[in-house]
Amino acid sequence: MAKGKGGLGGWAFIIGVIIAVLIGLFGTLNSLWLGILVVLGLLVGFLNVNSAESTDYLLAAVALVIVAAFGRDVMSAIPLLSGVLEAIMALVVPATVIVSLKAIYSFARN
């Protein structure tokens, strides 16, 4: 994420991570919270990751998605950790889709 950029995208990410951790620890990811995390993730993707950072962001996000997908069985043994990871994924996946689309558009434009 861009240094010194703060703004709405930075706050969306920070708030999203806090909400994701709290939901994972103390609640369930119902449709309301899922919608909130998706909207925050979209804001992060649109406002917080620029083209210079997109490769690093996408690498980290893809690693997270792969580890979460393959580690789902292991994480299910620890419900709190599984819930936190699931909620973080609800934040990261929409941002990853937006950053990916922005990168593809940048390649196509050039």
Helices and strands as residue ranges (DSSP letters): H 7-26, H 31-47, H 54-70, H 72-75, H 79-109
